[in-house]
């Protein structure tokens, strides 16, 4: 059997799909598993992973042209896949059309609550209803179980090895020989499709990070991509405790740096998932997105939010629809979350990290 696993677009999505892919590999030892990645960094994460027999890349934000897209589809057709699986959350028409054009006989996807017609879900041969109560990790494990016709609900959750020994050596060299613990901070998030509304104000990040750094006697490491330089500077300017700005690094080195940290304070972002999947305790701030669906996975994390009617806006029940109800500011719950409220919500979590 040859299976094409179609990854949703973000780095966090790759990590939240990975446990399901690992279970597929364990239960289909003779199968060939191919990854379809929609971002170059995802391809980089998958490189060298024995889970994959091959990985393919198509970046939807780059213009392919008709000839380029036809060539790519032709390459997929030549692989003669037996099945494709579009993992959660992939509720747009491209995820359903591509496997159909690639001539894949068994095309598996989710039956989402919304956009069933416009997403071309009728091109799919096997549809699994979404369970709106599940975290994305468990949603995808359920999907893999349906494909295998097995109950995987109690199966172990395995995440990828995100960094090599060379990355860990580079992280040690970059950080030097300090004796203090480190606090990771990421005040940004993806800005695609207006998702900068997931960001808590950097000045509040700095104030909260100051309190945490003082509590942990830690030095803060401020992470972020090339487009988040101003955010990082604003956080540093708001802090009194020792901090340093980490220049953008490749993902595997970023993961190695995060592994050196006692705690990661962040918005809902790819770095949040890099930290959580590396075993680093995470304190994450949520506003329009739903931590019950795609928060940091596992028991040793803290999700912080201002409880407010109408929030979260985007849940498992409306995947694929980014529209905001009339009269609702998607930033509102984050804008009304104070530093004192966030600090109070972190109380028990910090107590577990720093027992008396």
MIMIFI-177883 format. One record per residue (C-alpha): x, y, z; residue number from 1; residue in three letters. Coordinates in nm, 3 decimals. Layout:
% MIMIFI-177883
{{X; Y; Z}; NUM; ALA}
...
END
This chain:
% MIMIFI-177883
{{0.000; 0.000; 0.000}; 1; UNK}
{{0.113; 0.354; -0.079}; 2; UNK}
{{-0.047; 0.638; 0.121}; 3; UNK}
{{-0.025; 1.015; 0.066}; 4; UNK}
{{-0.060; 1.203; 0.397}; 5; UNK}
{{-0.167; 1.560; 0.330}; 6; UNK}
{{-0.053; 1.797; 0.604}; 7; UNK}
{{-0.251; 2.114; 0.684}; 8; UNK}
{{-0.056; 2.429; 0.622}; 9; UNK}
{{0.113; 2.525; 0.951}; 10; UNK}
{{0.411; 2.400; 1.150}; 11; UNK}
{{0.184; 2.346; 1.449}; 12; UNK}
{{-0.046; 2.137; 1.231}; 13; UNK}
{{0.246; 1.913; 1.133}; 14; UNK}
{{0.325; 1.847; 1.496}; 15; UNK}
{{-0.038; 1.783; 1.593}; 16; UNK}
{{-0.078; 1.537; 1.304}; 17; UNK}
{{0.244; 1.351; 1.379}; 18; UNK}
{{0.113; 1.110; 1.646}; 19; UNK}
{{-0.149; 0.983; 1.399}; 20; UNK}
{{0.116; 0.936; 1.129}; 21; UNK}
{{0.336; 0.746; 1.374}; 22; UNK}
{{0.046; 0.511; 1.450}; 23; UNK}
{{-0.017; 0.459; 1.079}; 24; UNK}
{{0.347; 0.365; 1.030}; 25; UNK}
{{0.339; 0.121; 1.324}; 26; UNK}
{{0.020; -0.044; 1.201}; 27; UNK}
{{0.117; -0.051; 0.832}; 28; UNK}
{{0.477; -0.175; 0.848}; 29; UNK}
{{0.492; -0.273; 0.482}; 30; UNK}
{{0.329; 0.042; 0.345}; 31; UNK}
{{0.495; 0.338; 0.178}; 32; UNK}
{{0.406; 0.667; 0.345}; 33; UNK}
{{0.451; 0.994; 0.158}; 34; UNK}
{{0.407; 1.343; 0.304}; 35; UNK}
{{0.255; 1.633; 0.113}; 36; UNK}
{{0.382; 1.954; 0.276}; 37; UNK}
{{0.250; 2.302; 0.201}; 38; UNK}
{{0.542; 2.490; 0.359}; 39; UNK}
{{0.918; 2.455; 0.315}; 40; UNK}
{{0.982; 2.455; 0.695}; 41; UNK}
{{0.754; 2.150; 0.725}; 42; UNK}
{{0.961; 1.974; 0.461}; 43; UNK}
{{1.272; 2.063; 0.664}; 44; UNK}
{{1.120; 1.912; 0.980}; 45; UNK}
{{1.037; 1.593; 0.792}; 46; UNK}
{{1.382; 1.559; 0.635}; 47; UNK}
{{1.561; 1.247; 0.752}; 48; UNK}
{{1.266; 1.121; 0.955}; 49; UNK}
{{1.234; 0.744; 0.898}; 50; UNK}
{{0.858; 0.784; 0.921}; 51; UNK}
{{0.853; 0.910; 0.561}; 52; UNK}
{{0.949; 0.723; 0.248}; 53; UNK}
{{0.928; 1.047; 0.054}; 54; UNK}
{{0.807; 1.405; 0.097}; 55; UNK}
{{0.655; 1.636; -0.165}; 56; UNK}
{{0.625; 2.015; -0.148}; 57; UNK}
{{0.370; 2.249; -0.302}; 58; UNK}
{{0.346; 2.600; -0.154}; 59; UNK}
{{0.002; 2.754; -0.218}; 60; UNK}
{{0.121; 3.107; -0.138}; 61; UNK}
{{0.362; 3.093; -0.434}; 62; UNK}
{{0.219; 3.122; -0.781}; 63; UNK}
{{0.262; 2.791; -0.957}; 64; UNK}
{{0.099; 2.874; -1.288}; 65; UNK}
{{-0.118; 2.629; -1.478}; 66; UNK}
{{0.180; 2.447; -1.625}; 67; UNK}
{{0.354; 2.418; -1.290}; 68; UNK}
{{0.046; 2.285; -1.114}; 69; UNK}
{{-0.023; 2.039; -1.395}; 70; UNK}
{{0.335; 1.914; -1.371}; 71; UNK}
{{0.303; 1.866; -0.995}; 72; UNK}
{{-0.025; 1.678; -1.028}; 73; UNK}
{{0.135; 1.464; -1.298}; 74; UNK}
{{0.416; 1.370; -1.060}; 75; UNK}
{{0.164; 1.271; -0.795}; 76; UNK}
{{-0.028; 1.062; -1.051}; 77; UNK}
{{0.292; 0.881; -1.145}; 78; UNK}
{{0.332; 0.768; -0.782}; 79; UNK}
{{0.009; 0.563; -0.814}; 80; UNK}
{{-0.107; 0.614; -0.457}; 81; UNK}
{{-0.360; 0.369; -0.319}; 82; UNK}
{{-0.501; 0.618; -0.072}; 83; UNK}
{{-0.479; 0.980; 0.040}; 84; UNK}
{{-0.558; 1.123; 0.383}; 85; UNK}
{{-0.630; 1.494; 0.434}; 86; UNK}
{{-0.566; 1.554; 0.802}; 87; UNK}
{{-0.746; 1.791; 1.037}; 88; UNK}
{{-0.800; 2.086; 0.991}; 89; UNK}
{{-0.806; 2.094; 0.610}; 90; UNK}
{{-1.144; 2.235; 0.514}; 91; UNK}
{{-1.080; 2.401; 0.180}; 92; UNK}
{{-1.155; 2.280; -0.171}; 93; UNK}
{{-0.788; 2.234; -0.264}; 94; UNK}
{{-0.747; 1.948; -0.016}; 95; UNK}
{{-1.028; 1.756; -0.185}; 96; UNK}
{{-0.957; 1.846; -0.546}; 97; UNK}
{{-0.586; 1.760; -0.549}; 98; UNK}
{{-0.620; 1.388; -0.456}; 99; UNK}
{{-0.903; 1.356; -0.709}; 100; UNK}
{{-0.691; 1.505; -0.990}; 101; UNK}
{{-0.398; 1.288; -0.882}; 102; UNK}
{{-0.607; 0.981; -0.959}; 103; UNK}
{{-0.600; 0.842; -0.605}; 104; UNK}
{{-0.872; 0.579; -0.563}; 105; UNK}
{{-0.939; 0.600; -0.189}; 106; UNK}
{{-0.958; 0.964; -0.078}; 107; UNK}
{{-1.012; 1.013; 0.296}; 108; UNK}
{{-1.100; 1.338; 0.472}; 109; UNK}
{{-1.323; 1.486; 0.740}; 110; UNK}
{{-1.685; 1.579; 0.700}; 111; UNK}
{{-1.666; 1.930; 0.843}; 112; UNK}
{{-1.962; 2.104; 0.999}; 113; UNK}
{{-1.949; 2.394; 0.750}; 114; UNK}
{{-1.866; 2.446; 0.380}; 115; UNK}
{{-1.959; 2.093; 0.276}; 116; UNK}
{{-2.048; 2.204; -0.076}; 117; UNK}
{{-1.790; 2.474; -0.141}; 118; UNK}
{{-1.508; 2.256; -0.006}; 119; UNK}
{{-1.581; 1.993; -0.276}; 120; UNK}
{{-1.610; 1.726; -0.007}; 121; UNK}
{{-1.826; 1.525; -0.249}; 122; UNK}
{{-1.502; 1.437; -0.433}; 123; UNK}
{{-1.392; 1.238; -0.128}; 124; UNK}
{{-1.466; 0.866; -0.100}; 125; UNK}
{{-1.432; 0.825; 0.279}; 126; UNK}
{{-1.562; 1.099; 0.511}; 127; UNK}
{{-1.525; 1.097; 0.890}; 128; UNK}
{{-1.743; 1.329; 1.101}; 129; UNK}
{{-1.561; 1.582; 1.316}; 130; UNK}
{{-1.584; 1.529; 1.691}; 131; UNK}
{{-1.601; 1.888; 1.816}; 132; UNK}
{{-1.498; 1.783; 2.169}; 133; UNK}
{{-1.153; 1.657; 2.069}; 134; UNK}
{{-0.811; 1.817; 2.061}; 135; UNK}
{{-0.657; 1.813; 1.712}; 136; UNK}
{{-0.410; 1.540; 1.818}; 137; UNK}
{{-0.692; 1.306; 1.917}; 138; UNK}
{{-0.901; 1.410; 1.617}; 139; UNK}
{{-0.625; 1.291; 1.385}; 140; UNK}
{{-0.563; 0.974; 1.584}; 141; UNK}
{{-0.933; 0.894; 1.548}; 142; UNK}
{{-0.898; 0.957; 1.172}; 143; UNK}
{{-0.605; 0.715; 1.151}; 144; UNK}
{{-0.805; 0.457; 1.347}; 145; UNK}
{{-1.095; 0.482; 1.104}; 146; UNK}
{{-0.856; 0.436; 0.810}; 147; UNK}
{{-0.710; 0.125; 0.976}; 148; UNK}
{{-1.046; 0.004; 1.108}; 149; UNK}
{{-0.894; -0.009; 1.457}; 150; UNK}
{{-0.955; 0.164; 1.789}; 151; UNK}
{{-0.648; 0.379; 1.858}; 152; UNK}
{{-0.799; 0.592; 2.134}; 153; UNK}
{{-0.562; 0.451; 2.399}; 154; UNK}
{{-0.253; 0.441; 2.180}; 155; UNK}
{{0.064; 0.624; 2.291}; 156; UNK}
{{0.114; 0.977; 2.159}; 157; UNK}
{{0.454; 1.018; 1.994}; 158; UNK}
{{0.600; 1.344; 1.864}; 159; UNK}
{{0.900; 1.376; 1.630}; 160; UNK}
{{1.260; 1.431; 1.728}; 161; UNK}
{{1.278; 1.802; 1.655}; 162; UNK}
{{1.651; 1.862; 1.686}; 163; UNK}
{{1.977; 1.675; 1.637}; 164; UNK}
{{2.280; 1.653; 1.863}; 165; UNK}
{{2.444; 1.911; 1.635}; 166; UNK}
{{2.150; 2.147; 1.698}; 167; UNK}
{{2.180; 2.092; 2.073}; 168; UNK}
{{2.554; 2.166; 2.055}; 169; UNK}
{{2.481; 2.487; 1.860}; 170; UNK}
{{2.221; 2.588; 2.120}; 171; UNK}
{{2.472; 2.543; 2.402}; 172; UNK}
{{2.729; 2.748; 2.213}; 173; UNK}
{{2.481; 3.026; 2.140}; 174; UNK}
{{2.362; 3.054; 2.500}; 175; UNK}
{{2.704; 3.031; 2.659}; 176; UNK}
{{2.779; 2.911; 3.011}; 177; UNK}
{{2.521; 3.102; 3.213}; 178; UNK}
{{2.403; 2.950; 3.540}; 179; UNK}
{{2.049; 3.089; 3.546}; 180; UNK}
{{1.751; 2.897; 3.407}; 181; UNK}
{{1.597; 3.032; 3.088}; 182; UNK}
{{1.245; 3.159; 3.021}; 183; UNK}
{{1.139; 3.144; 2.654}; 184; UNK}
{{0.909; 3.419; 2.531}; 185; UNK}
{{0.734; 3.438; 2.194}; 186; UNK}
{{0.512; 3.747; 2.159}; 187; UNK}
{{0.423; 3.679; 1.794}; 188; UNK}
{{0.220; 3.438; 1.585}; 189; UNK}
{{0.149; 3.377; 1.220}; 190; UNK}
{{0.000; 3.688; 1.060}; 191; UNK}
{{-0.149; 3.504; 0.762}; 192; UNK}
{{-0.523; 3.549; 0.703}; 193; UNK}
{{-0.538; 3.820; 0.970}; 194; UNK}
{{-0.415; 3.588; 1.246}; 195; UNK}
{{-0.214; 3.865; 1.412}; 196; UNK}
{{-0.531; 3.904; 1.622}; 197; UNK}
{{-0.394; 3.611; 1.828}; 198; UNK}
{{-0.123; 3.838; 1.975}; 199; UNK}
{{-0.138; 3.978; 2.327}; 200; UNK}
{{0.013; 4.330; 2.349}; 201; UNK}
{{0.394; 4.310; 2.380}; 202; UNK}
{{0.405; 4.553; 2.672}; 203; UNK}
{{0.188; 4.314; 2.875}; 204; UNK}
{{0.407; 4.026; 2.762}; 205; UNK}
{{0.706; 4.211; 2.904}; 206; UNK}
{{0.538; 4.282; 3.236}; 207; UNK}
{{0.417; 3.924; 3.280}; 208; UNK}
{{0.755; 3.787; 3.169}; 209; UNK}
{{0.922; 4.010; 3.431}; 210; UNK}
{{0.713; 3.855; 3.707}; 211; UNK}
{{0.782; 3.502; 3.586}; 212; UNK}
{{1.156; 3.567; 3.540}; 213; UNK}
{{1.178; 3.708; 3.892}; 214; UNK}
{{0.989; 3.408; 4.031}; 215; UNK}
{{1.215; 3.160; 3.848}; 216; UNK}
{{1.533; 3.371; 3.884}; 217; UNK}
{{1.558; 3.324; 3.506}; 218; UNK}
{{1.698; 3.503; 3.205}; 219; UNK}
{{1.437; 3.561; 2.933}; 220; UNK}
{{1.504; 3.457; 2.574}; 221; UNK}
{{1.278; 3.644; 2.332}; 222; UNK}
{{1.201; 3.445; 2.017}; 223; UNK}
{{1.038; 3.549; 1.690}; 224; UNK}
{{1.070; 3.551; 1.315}; 225; UNK}
{{1.209; 3.822; 1.085}; 226; UNK}
{{0.872; 4.001; 1.076}; 227; UNK}
{{0.847; 4.008; 1.457}; 228; UNK}
{{1.153; 4.223; 1.532}; 229; UNK}
{{0.947; 4.516; 1.662}; 230; UNK}
{{0.746; 4.290; 1.890}; 231; UNK}
{{1.064; 4.148; 2.040}; 232; UNK}
{{1.211; 4.493; 2.097}; 233; UNK}
{{0.888; 4.610; 2.263}; 234; UNK}
{{0.893; 4.313; 2.502}; 235; UNK}
{{1.259; 4.373; 2.588}; 236; UNK}
{{1.190; 4.743; 2.651}; 237; UNK}
{{0.910; 4.655; 2.894}; 238; UNK}
{{1.128; 4.418; 3.100}; 239; UNK}
{{1.349; 4.491; 3.400}; 240; UNK}
{{1.475; 4.136; 3.449}; 241; UNK}
{{1.768; 4.011; 3.235}; 242; UNK}
{{1.663; 3.926; 2.879}; 243; UNK}
{{1.811; 3.881; 2.538}; 244; UNK}
{{1.666; 3.876; 2.189}; 245; UNK}
{{1.725; 3.557; 1.992}; 246; UNK}
{{1.775; 3.623; 1.623}; 247; UNK}
{{1.566; 3.407; 1.385}; 248; UNK}
{{1.708; 3.057; 1.355}; 249; UNK}
{{1.620; 2.743; 1.162}; 250; UNK}
{{1.339; 2.546; 1.326}; 251; UNK}
{{1.555; 2.262; 1.451}; 252; UNK}
{{1.791; 2.502; 1.629}; 253; UNK}
{{1.493; 2.693; 1.770}; 254; UNK}
{{1.363; 2.362; 1.909}; 255; UNK}
{{1.704; 2.294; 2.067}; 256; UNK}
{{1.705; 2.639; 2.228}; 257; UNK}
{{1.352; 2.587; 2.362}; 258; UNK}
{{1.461; 2.258; 2.518}; 259; UNK}
{{1.705; 2.458; 2.733}; 260; UNK}
{{1.419; 2.658; 2.885}; 261; UNK}
{{1.225; 2.597; 3.206}; 262; UNK}
{{0.908; 2.752; 3.066}; 263; UNK}
{{0.775; 2.904; 2.742}; 264; UNK}
{{0.538; 3.202; 2.755}; 265; UNK}
{{0.369; 3.255; 2.419}; 266; UNK}
{{0.063; 3.319; 2.209}; 267; UNK}
{{-0.109; 3.046; 2.007}; 268; UNK}
{{0.171; 2.984; 1.756}; 269; UNK}
{{0.401; 2.731; 1.596}; 270; UNK}
{{0.665; 2.798; 1.862}; 271; UNK}
{{0.404; 2.711; 2.125}; 272; UNK}
{{0.375; 2.365; 1.968}; 273; UNK}
{{0.752; 2.331; 1.919}; 274; UNK}
{{0.798; 2.389; 2.292}; 275; UNK}
{{0.512; 2.166; 2.406}; 276; UNK}
{{0.612; 1.879; 2.176}; 277; UNK}
{{0.969; 1.908; 2.305}; 278; UNK}
{{0.848; 1.855; 2.661}; 279; UNK}
{{0.885; 2.218; 2.773}; 280; UNK}
{{0.606; 2.347; 3.002}; 281; UNK}
{{0.405; 2.613; 2.818}; 282; UNK}
{{0.194; 2.906; 2.938}; 283; UNK}
{{-0.006; 3.017; 2.632}; 284; UNK}
{{-0.241; 3.312; 2.585}; 285; UNK}
{{-0.561; 3.255; 2.390}; 286; UNK}
{{-0.820; 3.491; 2.250}; 287; UNK}
{{-1.007; 3.413; 1.926}; 288; UNK}
{{-0.870; 3.057; 1.890}; 289; UNK}
{{-0.973; 2.757; 2.098}; 290; UNK}
{{-0.720; 2.601; 2.337}; 291; UNK}
{{-0.945; 2.297; 2.378}; 292; UNK}
{{-0.886; 2.224; 2.010}; 293; UNK}
{{-0.529; 2.328; 1.942}; 294; UNK}
{{-0.373; 2.433; 2.270}; 295; UNK}
{{-0.037; 2.296; 2.389}; 296; UNK}
{{-0.085; 1.921; 2.409}; 297; UNK}
{{-0.029; 1.737; 2.736}; 298; UNK}
{{-0.088; 1.782; 3.109}; 299; UNK}
{{0.203; 2.012; 3.201}; 300; UNK}
{{0.080; 2.332; 3.040}; 301; UNK}
{{-0.130; 2.637; 3.126}; 302; UNK}
{{-0.380; 2.802; 2.887}; 303; UNK}
{{-0.468; 3.159; 2.980}; 304; UNK}
{{-0.775; 3.347; 2.860}; 305; UNK}
{{-1.026; 3.614; 2.952}; 306; UNK}
{{-1.361; 3.436; 2.983}; 307; UNK}
{{-1.602; 3.629; 2.763}; 308; UNK}
{{-1.925; 3.560; 2.578}; 309; UNK}
{{-1.865; 3.472; 2.214}; 310; UNK}
{{-1.506; 3.357; 2.265}; 311; UNK}
{{-1.331; 3.158; 2.136}; 312; UNK}
{{-1.443; 3.258; 1.786}; 313; UNK}
{{-1.283; 2.975; 1.591}; 314; UNK}
{{-1.349; 2.622; 1.712}; 315; UNK}
{{-1.371; 2.268; 1.574}; 316; UNK}
{{-1.733; 2.344; 1.484}; 317; UNK}
{{-1.646; 2.613; 1.228}; 318; UNK}
{{-1.313; 2.501; 1.081}; 319; UNK}
{{-1.252; 2.665; 0.745}; 320; UNK}
{{-1.454; 2.979; 0.822}; 321; UNK}
{{-1.251; 3.276; 0.942}; 322; UNK}
{{-1.535; 3.528; 0.927}; 323; UNK}
{{-1.600; 3.727; 1.244}; 324; UNK}
{{-1.960; 3.787; 1.356}; 325; UNK}
{{-2.082; 4.143; 1.299}; 326; UNK}
{{-2.002; 4.373; 1.586}; 327; UNK}
{{-1.734; 4.145; 1.734}; 328; UNK}
{{-1.372; 4.257; 1.765}; 329; UNK}
{{-1.160; 3.939; 1.743}; 330; UNK}
{{-0.899; 4.104; 1.965}; 331; UNK}
{{-1.142; 4.190; 2.242}; 332; UNK}
{{-1.080; 3.906; 2.486}; 333; UNK}
{{-0.703; 3.945; 2.462}; 334; UNK}
{{-0.722; 4.323; 2.490}; 335; UNK}
{{-0.927; 4.291; 2.808}; 336; UNK}
{{-0.698; 4.031; 2.965}; 337; UNK}
{{-0.483; 4.214; 3.220}; 338; UNK}
{{-0.140; 4.115; 3.344}; 339; UNK}
{{-0.283; 4.064; 3.694}; 340; UNK}
{{-0.548; 3.825; 3.560}; 341; UNK}
{{-0.293; 3.627; 3.359}; 342; UNK}
{{-0.059; 3.609; 3.657}; 343; UNK}
{{-0.340; 3.482; 3.880}; 344; UNK}
{{-0.432; 3.210; 3.627}; 345; UNK}
{{-0.069; 3.094; 3.628}; 346; UNK}
{{-0.060; 3.052; 4.008}; 347; UNK}
{{-0.099; 2.675; 4.045}; 348; UNK}
{{0.103; 2.612; 3.729}; 349; UNK}
{{0.401; 2.812; 3.858}; 350; UNK}
{{0.366; 2.646; 4.197}; 351; UNK}
{{0.420; 2.307; 4.033}; 352; UNK}
{{0.729; 2.439; 3.852}; 353; UNK}
{{0.878; 2.598; 4.165}; 354; UNK}
{{0.756; 2.398; 4.465}; 355; UNK}
{{0.839; 2.545; 4.803}; 356; UNK}
END
